[in-house]
């Protein structure tokens, strides 16, 4: 609810990494790991901002941020095929109106 993100190992109650105020205080609505690139995850906050984290590039801050201004985004999901080397990765955005939008992610965040 405060925009903090924690990365845990399954065998420990303490986080390996913690990023406080990662969304400028906005609640995190959804977080999902990229299906094609294990070091990348996506975060959606309550203000319809999507943050892309690539832990191999920068483990302190997101590497990109995209604000969706057309309509409020209520949730997101990622789609892709982990076994394929083409690195095709899509992000599905569900809007407040019920409309679904699918966008493809740049190859640099999708390639294995």
N, C-alpha and C positions, 0 to 999 in steps of 0.2 A: 504493500500500500504506500510505501514511501519512496519507491523507485530503486531500492537496493536489490542487487543481484548477488547471489552466492553460488559458488561452484563447490559441490561436495563430492567426496569420495564415498562410495557406498559403505565402507568399513569404519567411517569416523563421523562423529556428530559435529565436528568442527570443520568449517569450510577451508578448502585449499586456497581459494581466492574470494575476495569480497569487494564489490564495487558499490560504494555508498552513493546515493543521489545520482545514479547513472542516467536517470531520465528527468533531471532537474526537478525532482520531487513529485513527478506524476506517477500514479499507480501503474504498475506493470499489468497489462491485460493478458498478454500471451508471450511465451518464449519458446523457441523451437530451434534445435540443432539442424544444420544443413544436412540433407540426406546424402550429399555427394562429397562433402568436404568436412571431415570431423572437427576441425579447429574453428569452424565458423558457426555462429548462432545469430538468430534474429530476435529482436525484442519489439513488441508493440506496446505503446503506452496509452493512457486514457485520452490524450490529446491528438490521437491519430498520427503519432510520429513512429516511424520504423527505424530502428537502430541496427546496424550491421556490425557485429563484432568478429574480427579475425584475430584469434589469439596468437597466430604465428607472425602477424604483422605488427600488432600492438596489443599488449595485454593490460594496458591501463585505461584505454578509452576506445569507444567505437570508432571504426574506420570510416563509417558513413552514416548519414542520417537523412531520411526522406520524410517530409511532411505531406500528408494527404489532405488537401484543403477542400476538395470537392464535396466531401460528405464524411461524417463520422464513421470510422472503422471500428467494428465491434469485436472482431476476432480475425485471426489469420491462421493459415496452415501452409506448409511447404510441400511441394511435390517434386519428385525426381526419382531416378533409378540408380541406387548406389552401386550396382554392379557394372554399369555402363561407363565407359571412359570419355564419353562426349561431354560430360559435365553439364548437362541440361538441368537447370534447377528453376522451378517456378514458385511464386508466392501467390497464394489465394487470399484475397481480402474480402471479408463479408462486411457490407455496408449496413448502416442503420436502416435503410429503406428495404433491405432484403436482397439487394442487388449483389452479385458476385463479380469480382474483378480478378483476372489472372494476369500476372506480369512475370516476365522472365528476368532472372538476375544476371548481372554481368559475369562473364566467364571467369574472371579472376577470383570471384568468390564461390564459384561453383565447381571448377575443375578439381579432381582429386589430387 
